[in-house]
Structure formats: C-alpha cells, structure tokens
C-alpha cells in the first residue's frame, strides 16, 4: 500500500475511532465490573423521579492496572441501567460517557468512586459528579448548576460475573469511502453508455474491519453517481447486494472484487475483477456476452462525512403501524 494513502486511511479511521470513544484494552487485561447502588434522596423541581427510587450504575476497570501503593485504578467505562435490562452505553463512548476523570479507590471498604464530567443527557447539557469524599452522586444543569438528582452511592465490592466484557472494547464503526472511475471501452448496441464515457462510483467500507494481515475489507455499499447523487443512498441487499464484495488495500492501485446478480431494468450480472482491474456487466441468461465493460481506477484518497456514513448504514425502519381498534360489537 502506498505510504501516503495508507497513512490517510489509518489516520482518518483512528480519528473516527477515538471520537467514538475507543480505548483499547491490553491483551492481558483482567476487566472487573462493580455495581453501584444510588437511592435518590434529592430531586429537582419538576423532575420525573421519585424519592427512594434506586438507580444503578456499573463501572469497569482493568485489575492489572491497580496502583500497588495507592490501590487506585482508572475506570475505563461506566454504564447506567435503563429499564430492567439495558445497560448503556453498551461500549466505550467518549461522547455519551467521557472517562477522562474517573477512578476507584480500592484501598479499603466501602470503595470510593470519583467521576466528574460534562455530558449530554436526554438532550440536556448536565454535569455528573461522583464525589469520592462525600460518597454522593449529583447531576446538575450546566446552565445554572441547579440540581436534577442526588443520592448517596454504595459500590458493591463483589465483582459482577457472566458479562461479555470483551464487547466493551469492540471497535466502533469508522466509515470511509473511496471514489472509483470506470472508463468504458466496450459497449453493446442499445446500451446507454458509449465507448470513452466514464462512470463514477463510490466504494464504502468500515475501516475498523480491515484485516490487519491481508489488508482486505468487506464493502458496505457500492454506489453509482446518477442524477447528481450516489445511489443507492443506503445499503440495499436487493438493488446492490454486498454478499461477494471486498477491497484489497494492500498495494496501489487498490483492487475491487465484486460479483452481484441484480435486476436493473433487466437481469444482469455486475462483476469487478481484482486481478484485471476491470468492471463488466453481462446479461444473466448469456453471461458470455458483454453489455458494457472497462478498466476501473480507485482513487486512494479516502472520503468521510455524513453522506458516507449514510451510505454505509441501513435506512432506519419505519415505525410500526398502530394496532387497529377491535371491531365494534354488533
């Protein structure tokens, strides 16, 4: 892989991963989880809580990093229980749960927890504070420091078992795209493309999925620039299936492998060959016939942004329709 282009991909993908809150754990880490009980005893006016309600938090740390002198340890992640079973955020997230000022004092029981950060909770800017001296938690509005909730906290010293702590450190997606041109040098009669014309495409992938050994990565979407926009706007397993699609980033020029049987006005096979660096379209009933074909060239400079993320992520499902009322009694 060319050093400049590879550095760009690595640099952009690492920036996206760090923005998403990635903090890789050591291969020898021993992740410990402790639960924290928070019985609310102060509630701000108009806040939807009840005195005596027990809120629960959960903190995670690496037992191999406990300071042998102070018995303090950096806390890697904190979750809150929503409902009966949902612990959020499910994995490290530097926006939803910043952990730049968080540690546990394990020198004696009860354990003391320190956490302080500004976060956005339910769309509202708040300050979250776990005070290691008073052993209280408080959440206040950033705007005027007015109290939202407060409670004494108690850290359960018994570790939580049966958790998939590995999932905390899964790399969050880092969506990138590469632009690709196809110069048509074969065109059957009646096809809209002509010899010498160029087709513009975009190849979208998740940089966190690049195989470190082969430097191959599966595609999330292959978009065609039509009518001043890339289509399909989101991954579409019918219009543009990705079952047999990957990029080889090990060396420049980059290579695309893609095979899909689709119906775009007529049944066709789209094929991009990673060896010949050519793209061809054939009729499904006569795969030996070439409808259009030409060499492709992949621009090694990665592209990122909201449109790239949209192109890599499925469209949000429509809300479920309301249940119809029961028929009126006769």
NORMO-V660814 format. One record per residue. N is the residue number from 1. PHI is phi in whole degrees, -180 to 180 (NA if undefined). Layout:
# NORMO-V660814
<<N PHI> <N PHI>>
This chain:
# NORMO-V660814
<<1 NA> <2 -59> <3 -63> <4 -66> <5 -65> <6 -64> <7 -62> <8 -63> <9 -64> <10 -64> <11 -64> <12 -65> <13 -65> <14 -65> <15 -62> <16 -65> <17 -66> <18 -68> <19 -63> <20 -81> <21 103> <22 -73> <23 -138> <24 -58> <25 -90> <26 -63> <27 -64> <28 -103> <29 -65> <30 -119> <31 -79> <32 -116> <33 -118> <34 -126> <35 -92> <36 -125> <37 -100> <38 -135> <39 -81> <40 -65> <41 -127> <42 -141> <43 -137> <44 -67> <45 -61> <46 79> <47 -86> <48 -82> <49 -130> <50 -125> <51 -59> <52 93> <53 -60> <54 -101> <55 -94> <56 -127> <57 -125> <58 -142> <59 -118> <60 -127> <61 -144> <62 -97> <63 -63> <64 -77> <65 -109> <66 -66> <67 -67> <68 -67> <69 -91> <70 -92> <71 61> <72 -96> <73 -147> <74 -68> <75 -88> <76 -85> <77 -158> <78 -135> <79 -124> <80 -123> <81 -87> <82 -110> <83 68> <84 -93> <85 -137> <86 -93> <87 -94> <88 -131> <89 -70> <90 -65> <91 -145> <92 -52> <93 -149> <94 -69> <95 -93> <96 -70> <97 -147> <98 -65> <99 -123> <100 -76> <101 -134> <102 -148> <103 -155> <104 -114> <105 -105> <106 -102> <107 -68> <108 -160> <109 -97> <110 -71> <111 -62> <112 -113> <113 -118> <114 -119> <115 -150> <116 -151> <117 -166> <118 -94> <119 -139> <120 -107> <121 -116> <122 60> <123 84> <124 -108> <125 -70> <126 -134> <127 -113> <128 -108> <129 -139> <130 -105> <131 -90> <132 -74> <133 -85> <134 -83> <135 54> <136 -129> <137 -112> <138 -141> <139 -125> <140 -128> <141 -69> <142 -67> <143 -63> <144 -131> <145 65> <146 -70> <147 -73> <148 -102> <149 -148> <150 -152> <151 -163> <152 -70> <153 -119> <154 -134> <155 -89> <156 -74> <157 -75> <158 -86> <159 -61> <160 -81> <161 -106> <162 79> <163 -97> <164 -89> <165 -68> <166 -59> <167 -63> <168 -61> <169 -106> <170 -64> <171 -65> <172 -71> <173 -61> <174 -132> <175 -79> <176 -131> <177 -140> <178 -122> <179 -90> <180 -135> <181 -110> <182 -119> <183 -96> <184 -72> <185 -122> <186 -138> <187 -151> <188 -74> <189 -60> <190 91> <191 -82> <192 -69> <193 -82> <194 -122> <195 -61> <196 98> <197 -76> <198 -123> <199 -107> <200 -112> <201 -131> <202 -130> <203 -108> <204 -107> <205 -149> <206 -103> <207 -63> <208 -72> <209 -99> <210 -64> <211 -70> <212 -66> <213 -88> <214 -95> <215 62> <216 -97> <217 -145> <218 -71> <219 -83> <220 -94> <221 -163> <222 -122> <223 -111> <224 -108> <225 -80> <226 -133> <227 52> <228 65> <229 -154> <230 -84> <231 -130> <232 -74> <233 -65> <234 -131> <235 -53> <236 -136> <237 -67> <238 -94> <239 -71> <240 -148> <241 -67> <242 -113> <243 -67> <244 -134> <245 -149> <246 -155> <247 -111> <248 -108> <249 -103> <250 -72> <251 -155> <252 -97> <253 -71> <254 -62> <255 -120> <256 -114> <257 -114> <258 -154> <259 -140> <260 -152> <261 -103> <262 -137> <263 -120> <264 -117> <265 84> <266 -154> <267 -69> <268 -136> <269 -118> <270 -101> <271 -137> <272 -116> <273 -99> <274 -74> <275 -87> <276 -90> <277 57> <278 -127> <279 -115> <280 -140> <281 -123> <282 -124> <283 -71> <284 -63> <285 -83> <286 -138> <287 -65> <288 -78> <289 -88> <290 -104> <291 -85> <292 -143> <293 -163> <294 174> <295 -71> <296 -112> <297 -133> <298 -100> <299 -72> <300 -75> <301 -82> <302 -74> <303 -119> <304 -139> <305 142> <306 -59> <307 -70> <308 -69> <309 -60> <310 -62> <311 -69> <312 -102> <313 -118> <314 -62> <315 -66> <316 -63> <317 -67> <318 -69> <319 -62> <320 -65> <321 -65> <322 -64> <323 -68> <324 -65> <325 -64> <326 -65> <327 -62> <328 -65> <329 -67> <330 -66>>
